[in-house]
Amino acid sequence: MQHSCLFQIKKMPFEHTCQSTGKVEKNCMATNHWVKDRVLDWLAKDNKVGAKELKKRLEEQYHLKLSYWVVWDGRKKALEQLKGKWDDSFECIFSFKTEVEKTNPGSLVDIEYEKVGKKVRFIRMFVALKSCVDGFLNGCRPFLGVDSTHLTGKWKGQLASATAIDGNNWMFPVCHGVFGSETTDNWEWFFSRLHQAIGSPPGLVISTDAGKGIDSAVTKVFKNGVEHRECMRHLVANFQEPMKSL
């Protein structure tokens, strides 16, 4: 530009490569609600389809460009319509307990909670269906494998279970529970409910990992000569750990 240290490009015959030319024009009609209505059927068949895959399908089918976050939010709304909201799910727990006890009399459903002001806060839960308990006591060998795994949804915690082996050598679920973490207190609570549900069958063997909390809980709750064994994989791992430096 004249009398200045600046210059101005008036004509550019080459291909533009600056970032501004790569911006996609926003499609005001393709909102998260629009996305929700079109992905409902896909998520009803497979709710594990992610936003990235949904974005690809929608763009191919409708020949438009979508923001990833618009698709992500639309997917979230669709899942809430199909399965309900995470925050509202706790309100169904007591209805679940009532329905189980009504349809499967003799089942043990124990829910622990605390009151914080006017609100009820969930702590832990144990479920043993009467049909599963009867199936274990009358049709399975007296063996239970007990362990827990991490919950990976919005609310974290542990999903614990006791599993037997039936006459066909298939796994047979006996009970399950949900609690915050693998503490000694939580394991003692879980095993006390398990003992309440199944009693002390003759020759019962309980197999667990080598965790300190679960180990002491078995001994404390089942005092009538229950045989406690540890998983071989964990025994090997615990043996190898101190030997690494050798």
URQUI-V499128 format. One record per helix or strand. SS is the DSSP state (hx for helix, st for strand). FROM is the first residue (numbers start at 1). TO is the last residue. Records with the same first field share a line. If there is no record, write none. Layout:
# URQUI-V499128
SS=FROM-TO ; FROM-TO
This chain:
# URQUI-V499128
hx=19-22 ; 32-45 ; 51-62 ; 68-83 ; 89-103 ; 130-139 ; 184-198 ; 212-221 ; 232-241
st=108-116 ; 119-128 ; 140-140 ; 143-150 ; 158-166 ; 171-179 ; 205-208 ; 227-230
